[in-house]
Amino acid sequence: MNSYDQGGIHVYFALHIKTESFDSAIKVLNDASIDHKVIE
């Protein structure tokens, strides 16, 4: 098992979000019940 294997089906991708749009982008993910991880 590698460091990315958490079991189940996962899709990894990155989003580049403008600073002024960050809060609304996180709200969209939360409202859609999409698990996310923020890395600055």
VMD Tcl script that builds the backbone (N, CA, C; Angstrom):
set m [mol new atoms 120]
animate dup $m
set s [atomselect $m all]
$s set {name element resname resid chain x y z} {
  {N N MET 1 A 0.861 -1.181 0.000}
  {CA C MET 1 A 0.000 0.000 0.000}
  {C C MET 1 A 0.902 1.238 0.000}
  {N N ASN 2 A 0.670 2.143 -0.944}
  {CA C ASN 2 A 1.465 3.377 -0.968}
  {C C ASN 2 A 0.755 4.478 -0.183}
  {N N SER 3 A 1.377 5.624 -0.081}
  {CA C SER 3 A 0.827 6.710 0.739}
  {C C SER 3 A -0.481 7.277 0.191}
  {N N TYR 4 A -0.788 6.981 -1.079}
  {CA C TYR 4 A -2.021 7.495 -1.671}
  {C C TYR 4 A -3.171 6.495 -1.582}
  {N N ASP 5 A -2.905 5.268 -1.175}
  {CA C ASP 5 A -3.928 4.235 -1.154}
  {C C ASP 5 A -4.712 4.310 0.150}
  {N N GLN 6 A -5.937 4.819 0.070}
  {CA C GLN 6 A -6.791 4.934 1.244}
  {C C GLN 6 A -7.987 3.998 1.136}
  {N N GLY 7 A -7.957 3.093 0.177}
  {CA C GLY 7 A -9.069 2.188 -0.043}
  {C C GLY 7 A -10.185 2.881 -0.804}
  {N N GLY 8 A -11.053 2.108 -1.411}
  {CA C GLY 8 A -12.166 2.678 -2.163}
  {C C GLY 8 A -11.711 3.349 -3.441}
  {N N ILE 9 A -12.596 4.142 -4.003}
  {CA C ILE 9 A -12.325 4.845 -5.256}
  {C C ILE 9 A -12.065 6.308 -4.949}
  {N N HIS 10 A -10.951 6.815 -5.435}
  {CA C HIS 10 A -10.584 8.208 -5.210}
  {C C HIS 10 A -10.162 8.845 -6.522}
  {N N VAL 11 A -10.414 10.117 -6.651}
  {CA C VAL 11 A -9.922 10.905 -7.778}
  {C C VAL 11 A -9.134 12.062 -7.189}
  {N N TYR 12 A -7.885 12.189 -7.610}
  {CA C TYR 12 A -7.036 13.276 -7.120}
  {C C TYR 12 A -6.878 14.310 -8.219}
  {N N PHE 13 A -7.060 15.570 -7.882}
  {CA C PHE 13 A -6.848 16.647 -8.839}
  {C C PHE 13 A -6.544 17.920 -8.069}
  {N N ALA 14 A -6.023 18.885 -8.773}
  {CA C ALA 14 A -5.682 20.167 -8.148}
  {C C ALA 14 A -6.510 21.271 -8.781}
  {N N LEU 15 A -6.867 22.241 -7.991}
  {CA C LEU 15 A -7.572 23.426 -8.477}
  {C C LEU 15 A -6.729 24.651 -8.153}
  {N N HIS 16 A -6.572 25.519 -9.115}
  {CA C HIS 16 A -5.919 26.804 -8.859}
  {C C HIS 16 A -7.044 27.824 -8.737}
  {N N ILE 17 A -7.218 28.371 -7.547}
  {CA C ILE 17 A -8.338 29.269 -7.266}
  {C C ILE 17 A -7.791 30.631 -6.875}
  {N N LYS 18 A -8.332 31.671 -7.495}
  {CA C LYS 18 A -7.923 33.028 -7.136}
  {C C LYS 18 A -8.244 33.285 -5.667}
  {N N THR 19 A -7.396 34.046 -5.022}
  {CA C THR 19 A -7.556 34.333 -3.596}
  {C C THR 19 A -8.945 34.878 -3.284}
  {N N GLU 20 A -9.432 35.785 -4.109}
  {CA C GLU 20 A -10.733 36.403 -3.831}
  {C C GLU 20 A -11.905 35.440 -4.032}
  {N N SER 21 A -11.671 34.300 -4.676}
  {CA C SER 21 A -12.730 33.313 -4.916}
  {C C SER 21 A -12.630 32.103 -3.992}
  {N N PHE 22 A -11.623 32.094 -3.124}
  {CA C PHE 22 A -11.335 30.899 -2.333}
  {C C PHE 22 A -12.509 30.474 -1.454}
  {N N ASP 23 A -13.059 31.379 -0.675}
  {CA C ASP 23 A -14.151 31.024 0.241}
  {C C ASP 23 A -15.361 30.484 -0.505}
  {N N SER 24 A -15.710 31.093 -1.628}
  {CA C SER 24 A -16.873 30.605 -2.372}
  {C C SER 24 A -16.591 29.252 -3.017}
  {N N ALA 25 A -15.354 29.006 -3.427}
  {CA C ALA 25 A -15.002 27.702 -3.998}
  {C C ALA 25 A -15.104 26.601 -2.944}
  {N N ILE 26 A -14.639 26.880 -1.734}
  {CA C ILE 26 A -14.745 25.904 -0.646}
  {C C ILE 26 A -16.210 25.654 -0.310}
  {N N LYS 27 A -17.031 26.693 -0.352}
  {CA C LYS 27 A -18.462 26.527 -0.087}
  {C C LYS 27 A -19.105 25.612 -1.125}
  {N N VAL 28 A -18.731 25.765 -2.383}
  {CA C VAL 28 A -19.270 24.897 -3.442}
  {C C VAL 28 A -18.921 23.438 -3.151}
  {N N LEU 29 A -17.661 23.179 -2.785}
  {CA C LEU 29 A -17.256 21.810 -2.463}
  {C C LEU 29 A -18.026 21.276 -1.260}
  {N N ASN 30 A -18.156 22.082 -0.228}
  {CA C ASN 30 A -18.898 21.660 0.967}
  {C C ASN 30 A -20.363 21.408 0.653}
  {N N ASP 31 A -20.988 22.316 -0.094}
  {CA C ASP 31 A -22.408 22.171 -0.434}
  {C C ASP 31 A -22.670 20.911 -1.253}
  {N N ALA 32 A -21.675 20.500 -2.045}
  {CA C ALA 32 A -21.809 19.300 -2.872}
  {C C ALA 32 A -21.332 18.044 -2.134}
  {N N SER 33 A -20.984 18.195 -0.853}
  {CA C SER 33 A -20.483 17.080 -0.031}
  {C C SER 33 A -19.266 16.410 -0.655}
  {N N ILE 34 A -18.389 17.226 -1.220}
  {CA C ILE 34 A -17.151 16.724 -1.814}
  {C C ILE 34 A -16.036 16.878 -0.781}
  {N N ASP 35 A -15.460 15.747 -0.387}
  {CA C ASP 35 A -14.328 15.796 0.541}
  {C C ASP 35 A -13.177 16.511 -0.143}
  {N N HIS 36 A -12.470 17.330 0.611}
  {CA C HIS 36 A -11.360 18.067 0.017}
  {C C HIS 36 A -10.276 18.303 1.058}
  {N N LYS 37 A -9.100 18.564 0.545}
  {CA C LYS 37 A -7.947 18.857 1.392}
  {C C LYS 37 A -7.305 20.111 0.829}
  {N N VAL 38 A -7.079 21.092 1.682}
  {CA C VAL 38 A -6.485 22.354 1.245}
  {C C VAL 38 A -4.996 22.322 1.561}
  {N N ILE 39 A -4.186 22.532 0.525}
  {CA C ILE 39 A -2.737 22.623 0.681}
  {C C ILE 39 A -2.315 23.964 0.121}
  {N N GLU 40 A -1.739 24.804 0.972}
  {CA C GLU 40 A -1.319 26.133 0.521}
  {C C GLU 40 A 0.083 26.095 -0.012}
}
mol reanalyze $m
mol bondsrecalc $m
mol representation Tube
mol addrep $m
